[in-house]
Amino acid sequence: MRSAPLSKATLSPDALGGSRGTALTPEEKLSGDMLMFSTGLMVFASVLWLAIYWSMGQRFSTMVPLVFQLLSAGNMFLYYRSRKIEVFCLLQLSLFLFTPFILQWSIGNFVNASGVSLWALLAPVGAIVVMGTKESVPWFIAYLFMQTMSGMFDYVLEWDPRKIDPQTVAVFFALNFISISAMVYLLLWYFSREKAKLAAQVDQQKRSIEMERELSDRLLLNILPAPIAERLKRQETNIADGYPDVTVMFADIVNFTHLSEEMSPNETVHLLNDIFSEFDSLAERRGLEKIKTIGDAYMVASGLSNKGDMYVDATIELAQEMQRYVGKRIAPNGESLRLRIGIATGPVVAGVIGKRKFSYDLWGDTVNVASRLTNEAQPGQICVDTTTYRRLHNRFDFSEGSQIPVKGKGVLQVFSLIGRIES
């Protein structure tokens, strides 16, 4: 287990309860909290040392924990002023490491001090949770070195300490071992708990991001064909493609402008939403692409994905289904609804326009012809151009062609669908 490696930005006054400093990442805040928690444990321990050794008459030894408390407070104050995290960490961990040994030597030896030097173990343990595993290695080596030096002092130097009765020494040994074990456990428990909370927050953020991404993808697919949506997500710009053979269909609700004048805005929107939602479902089942709606007009295209060669049949069948569905609907004012539908087949240019409220659209003579055929169609009629007629006349029955003038194209042959030829 480890926290984020310590750096200039690892901790800030915010992490230590201060109001100054820049915003921290969750990992940096956790490191700051752990350093403060470690300091709190050592300050608490120094209060116990001071009380214990004062009661034992070790007046000089009581000065050691007192000096530790003052230096810790001064170190934290300097950090608040300078924000030099490396200096703060180095000084505080040094106090963790050296103070217990100085206190032990002031009493005399390891036995009389009841193993108080074990408290120095908080230095490498604190370094693990604050700095990281690799950075804690020198602190652990320093801890072992200091313990070795203490053993040599006890063995080589002849101390003349004031004797402390064995019962008191035994009691304080037990207290020190129990206390340092509890402190190390609490430190690691707190670190593990906070790290688990942090991991849970990260997982929650990931789930939220994933949900937002899925919602964005669904919204994107509602207004764009899937291949175009994928290209936009890859940050492609200037998306424009030419298609040599596409079937375009426009469906227009007859006399809807007049009907809307007799309906409330809510009724108008509700009616259009019901009709166009059903159109969306019908188009999706047949694999056709809804391009857009313009007022009460609905535009569909097929042949953009190059899936199969029956897209012209799918378009004419969709037109029949749309006619049947709308023919069953009654407007709120009691009038029946009918559609005019125009279908044309030929080359188109397709692309995305706009940067923010972008839209996918089609351009070309095929689109213009389909729109003109819609205007020429009678209520309940499906009109197709010559190319569409030639693709379908073996499977569908059409009326005799008629001619209409089209700007820029001269006279255009138009055929009206009667129905599918029964085999």
C-alpha positions in Angstrom: 0.0 0.0 0.0 1.2 3.5 -0.8 0.0 6.9 -1.4 0.9 9.3 -4.1 4.7 10.0 -4.2 5.7 13.1 -2.4 6.4 16.1 -4.6 6.1 19.9 -4.4 2.4 19.5 -5.0 1.9 16.5 -2.9 0.7 18.5 0.2 -0.5 21.9 0.7 -2.0 23.9 3.6 -5.4 22.7 2.5 -4.4 19.2 3.3 -3.3 20.2 6.8 -6.4 22.1 7.6 -5.2 25.5 6.3 -7.2 27.8 4.2 -4.3 28.8 1.9 -3.0 26.9 -1.1 -4.2 25.6 -4.4 -6.8 22.8 -5.0 -5.4 19.4 -4.2 -6.0 16.1 -6.0 -7.6 13.4 -3.7 -4.3 11.5 -3.5 -2.5 14.7 -2.4 -5.1 15.4 0.2 -4.8 11.9 1.5 -1.0 12.3 1.9 -1.5 15.6 3.8 -4.1 14.0 6.1 -1.8 11.1 6.9 1.1 13.4 7.8 -1.1 15.3 10.1 -2.4 12.1 11.7 1.1 10.8 12.2 2.1 14.1 13.9 -0.9 13.9 16.1 0.0 10.4 17.3 3.5 11.5 18.2 2.4 14.6 20.0 -0.1 12.5 22.0 2.8 10.1 22.8 5.0 13.0 23.9 2.4 14.2 26.4 2.4 10.7 27.9 6.2 10.6 28.1 6.2 14.0 29.8 3.7 12.9 32.4 5.3 9.5 33.0 8.9 10.7 33.4 7.9 13.7 35.5 6.2 11.3 37.9 9.4 9.2 38.0 11.5 12.3 38.9 13.3 12.3 35.5 13.2 16.1 35.3 15.7 16.3 32.4 13.9 13.7 30.4 10.6 15.6 30.6 12.3 18.4 28.6 12.7 16.1 25.5 8.9 15.6 24.8 8.3 19.3 25.6 10.9 20.3 23.1 9.4 17.9 20.5 6.0 19.5 20.9 7.5 23.0 20.5 9.5 22.0 17.4 6.5 20.3 15.8 4.4 23.4 16.3 7.1 25.6 14.9 7.7 23.3 11.9 4.0 23.4 11.1 3.9 27.2 11.4 6.9 27.6 9.1 5.2 25.3 6.6 2.0 27.4 6.6 4.2 30.5 5.9 6.6 29.0 3.3 4.6 26.0 1.9 7.9 24.1 1.5 6.5 20.6 1.7 9.8 18.8 1.4 11.3 20.8 4.3 8.2 20.2 6.4 8.2 16.4 5.7 12.0 16.1 6.3 11.9 17.9 9.6 8.8 16.2 11.0 9.9 12.7 10.1 13.4 13.5 11.6 11.6 14.5 14.8 9.7 11.2 14.8 13.0 9.4 14.3 15.4 11.1 16.7 13.2 12.2 19.6 12.6 8.7 21.1 16.3 7.9 21.0 17.2 11.1 22.7 14.7 10.5 25.4 16.0 7.0 25.9 19.6 8.1 26.2 18.6 10.9 28.6 17.2 8.2 30.9 20.1 5.8 30.7 19.6 2.7 28.6 17.1 0.6 26.7 15.9 -1.3 29.8 15.4 1.7 32.1 13.7 3.7 29.3 11.3 0.7 28.8 12.0 0.5 25.1 10.8 4.0 24.4 12.9 4.1 21.2 10.3 1.8 19.6 8.3 5.0 19.0 10.8 5.9 16.3 9.2 3.2 14.2 6.6 5.8 13.3 9.2 7.6 11.1 9.6 4.8 8.5 5.9 3.8 8.8 4.8 7.5 8.3 7.2 7.7 5.4 5.4 4.8 3.8 2.0 6.2 4.0 3.0 9.8 3.2 5.8 9.4 0.7 5.5 5.9 -0.7 7.3 2.6 -0.4 10.5 3.5 -2.2 11.0 6.8 -0.5 10.5 5.1 3.0 13.5 2.8 2.6 16.1 5.3 3.8 14.0 6.1 6.8 13.8 2.4 7.8 17.5 2.0 7.4 18.1 5.1 9.6 15.7 3.6 12.2 17.7 0.3 12.2 21.0 2.3 12.4 19.7 4.2 15.4 18.6 1.0 17.2 22.0 -0.5 16.5 23.7 2.6 17.9 21.6 2.4 21.1 22.5 -1.2 21.5 26.2 -0.4 21.2 25.9 2.5 23.7 24.3 0.1 26.2 27.1 -2.4 25.7 30.2 -0.2 25.3 29.5 2.7 27.6 29.1 2.3 31.3 26.0 4.2 32.3 25.3 5.0 35.9 21.6 5.6 35.7 19.3 5.9 38.7 17.9 2.5 39.3 14.2 2.0 38.5 12.5 -0.9 40.1 11.9 -3.9 37.8 8.1 -3.8 38.3 7.9 -0.2 37.0 10.2 -1.0 34.1 8.0 -4.0 33.2 4.8 -1.9 33.3 6.3 0.8 31.1 7.6 -1.8 28.7 4.1 -3.2 28.3 2.7 0.3 27.9 5.2 1.2 25.2 4.8 -2.0 23.3 1.0 -1.8 23.5 1.0 1.9 22.6 3.3 1.7 19.6 1.5 -1.3 18.3 -1.8 0.5 18.6 -0.4 3.6 17.0 1.0 1.8 14.0 -2.2 -0.2 13.6 -4.3 3.0 13.8 -2.1 4.7 11.3 -2.3 1.9 8.8 -6.0 1.4 9.5 -6.7 5.0 8.9 -4.6 5.0 5.7 -6.4 1.8 4.4 -9.8 3.3 5.2 -9.1 6.6 3.5 -7.6 4.8 0.6 -10.7 2.6 0.2 -12.9 5.7 0.4 -10.8 7.4 -2.2 -11.0 4.3 -4.4 -14.8 4.2 -4.0 -15.0 7.9 -5.0 -12.8 7.2 -8.0 -15.0 4.3 -9.0 -18.1 6.4 -8.6 -16.6 9.1 -10.7 -15.7 6.5 -13.4 -19.3 5.2 -13.3 -20.7 8.7 -13.6 -18.4 9.5 -16.5 -19.3 6.2 -18.1 -23.0 7.0 -17.7 -22.5 10.5 -19.1 -20.6 9.0 -22.0 -23.4 6.5 -22.7 -26.0 9.3 -22.5 -23.9 11.4 -24.9 -23.5 8.5 -27.3 -27.3 7.9 -27.3 -28.0 11.6 -27.9 -25.4 11.6 -30.7 -27.0 8.5 -32.3 -30.4 10.2 -32.1 -29.3 12.9 -34.5 -26.6 11.3 -36.5 -26.0 7.9 -38.3 -23.8 5.6 -36.3 -20.8 5.8 -38.6 -20.9 9.6 -38.6 -21.2 9.6 -34.8 -18.1 7.4 -34.6 -16.1 9.8 -36.8 -17.2 12.8 -34.8 -16.0 11.0 -31.6 -12.6 10.5 -33.3 -12.6 14.3 -33.7 -12.8 14.3 -37.4 -13.6 17.6 -39.0 -15.2 18.6 -42.3 -17.2 15.4 -42.6 -18.6 15.2 -46.1 -19.2 12.2 -48.3 -20.6 11.6 -51.8 -22.9 8.7 -52.4 -23.7 7.6 -56.0 -27.1 6.0 -55.2 -29.3 7.0 -52.3 -33.1 6.9 -51.9 -34.5 10.0 -50.3 -38.0 10.3 -48.9 -40.0 13.3 -47.6 -43.3 12.9 -45.8 -45.5 15.9 -45.1 -48.6 16.1 -43.0 -51.4 17.5 -45.1 -52.9 20.9 -44.0 -51.0 20.7 -40.7 -50.5 24.5 -40.5 -54.3 25.0 -40.5 -54.7 22.2 -38.0 -52.1 23.7 -35.6 -54.0 27.0 -35.6 -57.0 25.2 -34.0 -54.8 23.3 -31.4 -53.0 24.5 -28.3 -49.2 24.5 -28.5 -49.1 21.5 -26.1 -51.5 19.6 -28.3 -49.5 20.4 -31.4 -46.2 19.3 -30.0 -47.7 16.2 -28.4 -49.3 15.1 -31.7 -46.1 15.7 -33.7 -44.1 13.8 -31.1 -46.4 10.8 -31.2 -46.3 10.6 -35.0 -42.6 11.2 -35.5 -41.7 8.8 -32.7 -43.6 6.1 -34.5 -41.9 7.0 -37.8 -38.5 6.7 -36.0 -39.4 3.2 -34.8 -40.6 2.1 -38.3 -37.5 3.5 -39.9 -35.2 1.9 -37.4 -36.8 -1.5 -37.9 -36.1 -1.3 -41.6 -32.5 0.0 -41.2 -33.2 3.4 -42.7 -31.7 6.7 -41.6 -33.8 9.5 -40.3 -32.2 12.7 -41.5 -34.2 15.4 -39.9 -37.7 16.9 -39.3 -38.6 20.3 -40.7 -41.8 21.5 -39.0 -44.4 18.8 -39.9 -42.1 17.3 -42.6 -40.1 14.1 -42.0 -37.0 13.2 -44.1 -35.6 9.7 -44.4 -32.7 8.3 -46.5 -31.6 4.8 -47.4 -28.5 3.5 -49.1 -26.1 5.5 -47.0 -24.7 2.5 -45.1 -24.4 0.2 -48.2 -26.1 -2.6 -46.3 -27.7 -4.8 -48.9 -29.3 -3.7 -52.3 -33.0 -3.7 -51.2 -33.0 -0.2 -49.7 -35.3 1.2 -52.3 -37.9 -1.5 -51.5 -37.4 -0.8 -47.8 -38.1 2.9 -48.4 -41.3 2.3 -50.3 -42.5 -0.2 -47.7 -41.8 2.4 -45.0 -43.8 5.0 -46.9 -46.8 2.6 -47.0 -46.5 1.9 -43.3 -46.3 5.6 -42.5 -49.4 6.2 -44.6 -51.4 3.4 -42.8 -50.3 4.7 -39.4 -51.2 8.3 -40.0 -54.5 7.3 -41.6 -55.6 5.9 -38.3 -54.8 9.1 -36.4 -57.4 11.8 -35.6 -56.4 15.3 -34.8 -57.7 16.9 -31.5 -60.2 18.9 -33.5 -61.7 15.7 -35.0 -60.1 15.9 -38.5 -58.4 12.9 -40.1 -54.7 13.1 -40.8 -53.1 12.3 -44.2 -49.6 12.3 -45.6 -48.1 13.5 -48.9 -44.9 11.5 -49.7 -42.2 12.0 -52.4 -39.4 9.6 -53.1 -36.4 10.0 -55.4 -33.2 8.0 -56.0 -29.8 9.2 -57.2 -26.5 10.7 -56.1 -26.3 12.9 -53.0 -23.7 14.7 -50.9 -23.9 14.1 -47.1 -22.1 15.8 -44.3 -22.2 17.5 -40.9 -22.6 21.2 -40.7 -22.2 23.4 -37.7 -19.7 23.3 -34.8 -22.0 23.3 -31.7 -25.6 22.6 -32.7 -24.4 20.5 -35.7 -26.7 18.5 -37.9 -26.3 15.8 -40.5 -27.9 16.7 -43.9 -28.1 15.8 -47.5 -27.7 17.9 -50.6 -28.1 17.5 -54.4 -30.7 17.2 -57.1 -32.0 13.9 -55.6 -33.0 15.8 -52.5 -34.6 18.6 -54.4 -36.6 16.2 -56.6 -37.9 14.3 -53.6 -39.0 17.5 -52.0 -40.7 18.7 -55.2 -42.5 15.3 -55.5 -43.8 15.7 -52.0 -45.3 19.1 -52.9 -46.9 17.6 -56.0 -48.4 14.6 -54.3 -52.1 14.5 -53.4 -53.2 13.7 -49.8 -52.6 10.0 -49.1 -50.4 9.7 -52.3 -46.8 8.4 -52.7 -45.0 9.8 -55.7 -41.7 8.5 -57.0 -39.3 9.6 -59.7 -38.2 7.7 -62.8 -35.2 6.0 -61.2 -37.2 4.7 -58.2 -39.9 3.5 -60.6 -37.5 1.6 -62.7 -36.1 -0.2 -59.5 -39.6 -1.1 -58.3 -42.0 -1.5 -61.2 -41.5 -5.3 -61.3 -42.6 -5.7 -57.7 -44.9 -2.7 -57.2 -47.8 -1.3 -59.2 -47.7 2.3 -60.3 -50.1 4.6 -62.1 -49.3 6.0 -65.5 -46.6 8.6 -65.3 -47.3 12.2 -65.4 -45.0 15.1 -66.1 -44.3 18.1 -63.9 -41.9 21.0 -64.5 -38.9 21.2 -62.2 -36.7 24.3 -62.0 -33.2 23.5 -63.4 -34.3 20.0 -64.6 -37.0 20.7 -67.1 -39.9 18.3 -67.2 -39.8 15.4 -64.7 -41.7 12.2 -65.0 -43.7 11.3 -61.9 -45.3 7.9 -60.9 -47.8 7.3 -58.2 -47.7 4.1 -56.1 -50.7 1.9 -56.2 -49.5 -1.1 -54.2 -47.4 -4.2 -54.2 -47.9 -6.6 -57.1 -49.4 -9.9 -55.8 -47.5 -12.9 -56.9 
